[in-house]
Structures are given as C-alpha cells and as structure tokens.
Amino acid sequence: MEQSEVEKYLERIHYSGGIEASMEVLKKIHQLHPKYIPFENIDSYTGKVPSLKLDDIFTKLVLESRGGYCYEQNLLLREVLNSIGFSVELQLGRVVWKRDENSSASRTHLLLTVDIQGEKYLIDCGFGIVTLTAPLLLNIEDSQETPNGLFKISHKNGTYILWTWKEKWLPIYRFALEQVEMADLEMANWYLSNFPESNFKKNLVFSKVDEKARYTYNDHILNIRWNDGIKESVSVENNAQLFEVLQDIFGLKENAIEILKKEIGD
C-alpha cells in the first residue's frame, strides 16, 4: 500500500498523531476503524459478490465512504498495519455466536493476529454486532476490558474461542492459528454472498461502534446498546426511514443508498 493510500485511510477514520508500529497506534486505529467504517452487506444483499482485490476494497471503503463485511474490513486493516510496520497474519474462524461453542461451523470469518513487543494479539474490526474495539492478548485466559465491553479468549488443544460478557459469557467464534491463503477467502466470500440461506444474502445488516454505544440494524430494527448496558430498539417502518438511519447513524453516503434503492425501491 502506497503512503498516500495510508494517509487517505487515516483521514477516513479521523486519525491524528504520529504513526509507528507501537501499541498506542494499534489501539487507536482499532478503536477508530469500526467507528467510521461501518459493517454493511449491501453488495451481497443486492446480488453482487464483494471484490477482495485490495484496490477495489480501498476504493469502496475509503474513497467511496462505503462499509463492508469481515473480508473487506480486515483485509484493508491488514494492508494498512503492514504498511505501518506491524507483523500481521490472516486467520479464519468458525462463527458460533448465539450457539454452543462446540457447534459445527465452517471457517468463514476473517480475523487478524498481530505480533508486537513479543506478544501475539487478536485484531478484528469485522464482526459487526460484537466487533472488537481494542487488541486482545491471545495467550491469556483472563477477561480483558475494551472501550466497548468485556471479552476473553479461552484456548484448549490449539483451538482458541473468543467470548464476550452479556450477563454471562457468550461465545463468538473459535479459531486455530493456521495458514490462510487468498483461495480460502475467495471460496468463503463466494459462499457467504451466494448461498441462499446465508444471512448476508437474505438480510440487510449494518453495524458500527463508537465511544458511547454499539449500533446495529437487522430485520427492520435499529438496536442501540449503550456502554452502561441500557438497550434501545427502534422499529424502522419504511425505506425512507431506513435510508435516513443509514445516513445519520451509519454514515453512509448517497452512493450506497442508490445501490440499495435499485433493489428495494424508494
């Protein structure tokens, strides 16, 4: 990634300050990215397979002020962090959100690990509803506080499980540290955007998180979960209200809304 592209990315997430491969910079980027680049699946919902080419992802998420799902979000983040000087690896996880942690699941979620200061961290700006907003130490099982909630990573026999605290510990996904190639991502990306029963094919999903709350739209409901635990749910009654929510809450521009209008109407 060119230096000018890194600078445009940093402008997109409203980053200010110096840039070096330090924990301070990593934490700041990790918190700002999911605040300003929303999770969204307009492409797969409207019948388009999202491109995983870096130039296309950069144009969509940075230059066009769109969002994306895990492959786009974390591939972009990987390239930015590599360009800054971090050591980043791709990993694929099995999503078990709202299920038992040992449930059968395919490897369809892209996450990252970063090695820094002799430690390995989990990095993930692409899970949507409970996406991380800070790096997590990979090899400790204690709970870890982030700006938007409590998480922990358990591990047994080479398998890691990410959990979040919502009145009890809930599993999000499990993964092993295995080599991931672009062919793996292309296959998973095609599956999630084409399989008729894929949530990203059947439903519109939007999510972002800032210092105050997590915001999620799904099934005509806007949910806001404030950091103090209070939850608000607002029914979105029509397309006009939906487009207003996408602009005012998720920061999407007219270009994204026009794509959606062609599928669902005004």
C-alpha positions as CSV (number, residue, x, y, z in Angstrom):
1,M,0.0,0.0,0.0
2,E,1.3,3.4,-1.0
3,Q,2.0,6.1,1.7
4,S,-0.7,8.3,0.1
5,E,-3.2,5.5,0.5
6,V,-2.3,5.0,4.1
7,E,-2.8,8.8,4.6
8,K,-6.2,8.6,2.9
9,Y,-7.2,5.7,5.2
10,L,-6.1,7.6,8.3
11,E,-8.1,10.6,7.1
12,R,-11.2,8.3,6.6
13,I,-11.0,7.1,10.2
14,H,-10.3,10.6,11.6
15,Y,-6.9,9.5,12.9
16,S,-4.5,12.2,14.1
17,G,-1.0,11.9,15.5
18,G,2.2,10.1,14.7
19,I,2.4,6.7,13.0
20,E,4.7,4.0,14.1
21,A,4.4,0.3,14.9
22,S,3.5,0.8,18.5
23,M,0.8,-0.5,20.8
24,E,-0.6,3.0,21.2
25,V,-1.0,3.4,17.5
26,L,-2.5,-0.1,17.2
27,K,-5.1,0.6,19.9
28,K,-6.1,4.0,18.4
29,I,-6.6,2.6,14.9
30,H,-8.5,-0.4,16.2
31,Q,-10.9,1.9,18.0
32,L,-11.4,4.4,15.2
33,H,-11.8,1.9,12.3
34,P,-15.2,0.4,13.4
35,K,-16.4,3.9,14.4
36,Y,-16.0,5.4,10.9
37,I,-16.1,2.4,8.5
38,P,-19.4,0.6,9.2
39,F,-20.1,-3.1,8.8
40,E,-22.5,-3.5,5.9
41,N,-23.5,-6.1,3.3
42,I,-25.3,-4.1,0.6
43,D,-23.3,-5.8,-2.1
44,S,-24.2,-9.4,-1.2
45,Y,-27.8,-8.5,-0.4
46,T,-28.2,-6.9,-3.9
47,G,-26.6,-9.9,-5.7
48,K,-23.0,-8.8,-6.0
49,V,-20.1,-10.8,-4.8
50,P,-17.8,-8.3,-2.9
51,S,-14.4,-8.0,-4.5
52,L,-11.4,-9.0,-2.4
53,K,-8.9,-7.2,-4.6
54,L,-7.2,-4.6,-2.4
55,D,-7.6,-1.8,-4.9
56,D,-11.4,-2.4,-5.1
57,I,-11.6,-2.6,-1.3
58,F,-9.7,0.6,-0.9
59,T,-11.9,2.4,-3.4
60,K,-15.1,1.1,-1.8
61,L,-14.3,1.6,1.9
62,V,-12.0,4.6,1.8
63,L,-12.6,6.7,-1.4
64,E,-16.4,6.0,-1.7
65,S,-17.1,6.0,2.1
66,R,-18.8,2.7,2.0
67,G,-18.6,-0.1,4.5
68,G,-18.1,-3.9,4.1
69,Y,-18.1,-7.2,5.9
70,C,-15.3,-9.1,7.5
71,Y,-13.1,-9.9,4.4
72,E,-13.2,-6.3,3.2
73,Q,-12.7,-4.8,6.7
74,N,-9.9,-6.9,7.8
75,L,-8.0,-7.2,4.5
76,L,-8.0,-3.4,4.4
77,L,-6.8,-3.2,8.0
78,R,-4.1,-5.8,7.4
79,E,-2.7,-3.8,4.5
80,V,-2.6,-0.6,6.5
81,L,-1.0,-2.2,9.5
82,N,1.6,-4.0,7.3
83,S,2.4,-0.7,5.7
84,I,3.0,1.0,9.1
85,G,5.3,-1.8,10.1
86,F,3.3,-4.3,12.1
87,S,3.6,-8.1,11.6
88,V,0.1,-9.2,10.7
89,E,-1.3,-12.7,9.8
90,L,-4.7,-13.7,8.4
91,Q,-6.8,-16.3,10.4
92,L,-10.2,-17.9,9.7
93,G,-12.7,-18.5,12.4
94,R,-15.8,-20.6,12.9
95,V,-18.7,-18.5,14.0
96,V,-20.6,-19.8,17.0
97,W,-22.4,-16.6,18.0
98,K,-25.7,-17.4,19.8
99,R,-24.9,-21.1,19.8
100,D,-22.9,-23.6,21.8
101,E,-19.1,-23.0,21.5
102,N,-18.6,-26.6,20.1
103,S,-21.3,-26.2,17.4
104,S,-20.3,-27.3,13.9
105,A,-19.4,-24.3,11.7
106,S,-17.4,-23.7,8.6
107,R,-14.3,-21.4,8.5
108,T,-16.0,-18.2,7.2
109,H,-14.9,-15.4,9.4
110,L,-11.7,-13.4,8.7
111,L,-9.7,-12.1,11.7
112,L,-6.2,-11.0,12.2
113,T,-3.3,-11.6,14.6
114,V,-0.5,-9.1,15.2
115,D,2.8,-9.8,16.8
116,I,4.1,-6.8,18.8
117,Q,6.5,-6.5,21.7
118,G,7.0,-10.3,21.9
119,E,3.2,-10.9,22.3
120,K,0.5,-12.1,19.9
121,Y,-2.8,-10.1,19.8
122,L,-6.2,-10.8,18.2
123,I,-7.3,-7.9,16.0
124,D,-10.8,-7.8,14.4
125,C,-12.7,-4.9,13.0
126,G,-15.1,-7.0,11.0
127,F,-17.5,-9.0,13.2
128,G,-20.4,-6.4,13.2
129,I,-22.6,-6.8,16.2
130,V,-19.8,-7.5,18.7
131,T,-16.8,-6.4,16.8
132,L,-13.7,-5.6,18.9
133,T,-12.6,-2.1,19.5
134,A,-9.2,-3.0,21.0
135,P,-6.5,-5.6,20.6
136,L,-6.8,-8.7,22.8
137,L,-3.8,-10.6,24.2
138,L,-4.1,-14.1,22.6
139,N,-2.4,-16.3,25.1
140,I,-4.0,-15.3,28.4
141,E,-7.4,-16.5,29.5
142,D,-8.3,-13.7,31.9
143,S,-11.1,-11.3,31.0
144,Q,-9.9,-8.2,29.0
145,E,-11.6,-4.8,29.2
146,T,-12.1,-2.9,25.9
147,P,-13.8,0.5,25.3
148,N,-17.0,-1.4,24.5
149,G,-17.2,-4.4,26.7
150,L,-15.5,-7.3,28.4
151,F,-14.0,-10.1,26.3
152,K,-11.9,-13.2,27.0
153,I,-10.1,-15.8,24.9
154,S,-10.0,-19.4,26.0
155,H,-7.8,-22.0,24.5
156,K,-7.5,-25.7,24.5
157,N,-5.6,-28.2,22.3
158,G,-4.6,-25.5,19.9
159,T,-8.1,-24.0,19.5
160,Y,-9.0,-20.5,20.7
161,I,-12.5,-19.2,21.4
162,L,-13.4,-15.6,21.7
163,W,-16.1,-14.7,24.3
164,T,-18.0,-11.6,25.3
165,W,-19.8,-10.8,28.6
166,K,-23.5,-10.2,28.2
167,E,-24.8,-11.0,31.7
168,K,-23.0,-14.3,31.1
169,W,-20.1,-15.4,28.8
170,L,-21.2,-15.9,25.2
171,P,-19.0,-17.5,22.5
172,I,-18.4,-15.5,19.3
173,Y,-16.1,-17.7,17.2
174,R,-13.4,-20.2,17.5
175,F,-10.2,-20.5,15.5
176,A,-6.8,-22.1,15.3
177,L,-3.6,-20.5,14.1
178,E,-3.4,-22.0,10.6
179,Q,-2.1,-20.6,7.4
180,V,-4.8,-18.8,5.3
181,E,-4.4,-18.2,1.6
182,M,-6.5,-15.9,-0.6
183,A,-8.1,-19.0,-2.2
184,D,-9.6,-19.8,1.2
185,L,-11.0,-16.3,1.4
186,E,-12.3,-16.3,-2.1
187,M,-14.2,-19.5,-1.5
188,A,-15.7,-18.4,1.8
189,N,-16.6,-15.0,0.3
190,W,-18.4,-16.6,-2.6
191,Y,-20.3,-18.9,-0.3
192,L,-21.5,-16.2,2.1
193,S,-22.6,-13.9,-0.8
194,N,-24.3,-16.6,-2.9
195,F,-25.7,-19.4,-0.6
196,P,-29.4,-18.8,-0.5
197,E,-29.6,-19.3,3.3
198,S,-26.6,-17.1,4.1
199,N,-27.6,-14.3,6.5
200,F,-25.7,-11.8,4.3
201,K,-27.7,-12.9,1.2
202,K,-31.1,-12.9,2.9
203,N,-30.9,-9.9,5.3
204,L,-29.5,-6.4,5.4
205,V,-27.1,-6.0,8.3
206,F,-25.4,-2.7,9.4
207,S,-23.3,-2.1,12.4
208,K,-20.9,0.4,13.9
209,V,-19.5,1.2,17.3
210,D,-18.2,4.4,19.0
211,E,-17.2,5.5,22.4
212,K,-20.8,5.5,23.7
213,A,-22.6,2.6,22.2
214,R,-23.0,-0.2,19.6
215,Y,-25.5,0.4,16.8
216,T,-26.9,-2.5,14.8
217,Y,-29.6,-2.7,12.1
218,N,-31.2,-6.0,11.3
219,D,-34.7,-7.2,10.4
220,H,-36.2,-3.7,10.3
221,I,-35.0,-2.9,13.9
222,L,-32.3,-0.4,14.9
223,N,-30.7,-1.6,18.2
224,I,-28.5,0.7,20.2
225,R,-26.7,-0.8,23.2
226,W,-25.1,1.8,25.3
227,N,-21.9,1.1,27.2
228,D,-23.8,1.3,30.5
229,G,-25.9,-1.7,29.5
230,I,-29.1,0.2,28.5
231,K,-30.6,-1.0,25.2
232,E,-32.9,0.9,22.9
233,S,-34.8,-0.7,20.0
234,V,-36.3,1.4,17.2
235,S,-38.6,0.0,14.6
236,V,-37.8,1.1,11.1
237,E,-41.1,1.2,9.3
238,N,-40.3,2.0,5.7
239,N,-37.5,2.5,3.2
240,A,-37.4,6.3,3.7
241,Q,-36.7,5.7,7.5
242,L,-34.1,3.1,6.6
243,F,-32.2,5.4,4.3
244,E,-32.2,8.1,7.0
245,V,-30.8,5.7,9.5
246,L,-28.1,4.6,7.1
247,Q,-27.0,8.2,6.6
248,D,-27.5,9.6,10.2
249,I,-26.4,6.6,12.2
250,F,-24.0,4.6,10.0
251,G,-22.6,7.4,8.0
252,L,-23.3,6.0,4.5
253,K,-23.5,8.3,1.6
254,E,-26.0,8.6,-1.3
255,N,-23.9,6.3,-3.5
256,A,-24.6,3.3,-1.1
257,I,-28.3,4.3,-0.8
258,E,-28.7,4.5,-4.5
259,I,-27.4,0.9,-4.9
260,L,-30.0,-0.2,-2.3
261,K,-32.8,1.7,-3.9
262,K,-32.4,-0.3,-7.1
263,E,-33.1,-3.5,-5.1
264,I,-35.8,-2.4,-2.6
265,G,-37.2,0.8,-4.1
266,D,-37.6,4.3,-2.7
